[in-house]
């Protein structure tokens, strides 16, 4: 598993990237996922479903699988 603790600012950036990922074509999605990985967040650490959404991300925070620090 990669990082599961993120600063508030990183969480906001990840939310925005996830929003973008949900709206773009597959080739652009790869670049967005690369930016998410640069922050240490890998969707595959939490799910195998390709349709990961902001709601899924927020549920990970709510369930304590992702923690806000600092």
N, C-alpha and C positions, 0 to 999 in steps of 0.2 A: 504494500500500500504506500502511496505517496503522501503528500501533506493532507491533513484534515483540520488544521488550524490556520485561520486566515485573519488578517486585520480587516476592520470594517471597510476600509477603502478597497481592499482586494475583493471582498465579497460583492461590493457594488459593481466593480469592473467585471467580475465573473457573471453577475446577473445580466449585465448589458451584453456581454459576449454570447451568453446563452440565448438571449432574445434575438440577436442577429443571426446566430446559427440556425434558429428555427425558421427564419424567413428567406434564407438564401439557397442557391443551388449547391449540389454536392461538392463541386470543386472549390467553391468559396468556403463551404463548411470546414474543409480540411485546414485552411488557413486560420479560421477562427479557433478550431480545436488546438492548433499549434500555439496560439496566443494563450489559451487556457492552460496548456501544459507548461508554458513558460512561467506561469504563476504557481505551478506545482499541482494543478487540479487535473485529474484524469477521470473522465466520466466512467470509464470501465472499472475503476476502483469501487464504484457504487452500484452499477447496473450493467446489464448486457443489452438493454433495449436501445435501439438507435434513435428513438424519438424523445430524448431527454429534454425536459422543459424547465422553465423558471420555477414552476410549481414543484417539480421533482426536486430541484435544488433547494427551495425553501423548506420542503419536507425533510430533507437531510439535515438542515439546520435545526428545525423544530424537534427532530428526533435525537439530536445530539451527535449525529454521525459527523457533522461538520461543526466546528466551534469557531466563534468569533473571539479573537484575542486582542489585547492591547487597546 
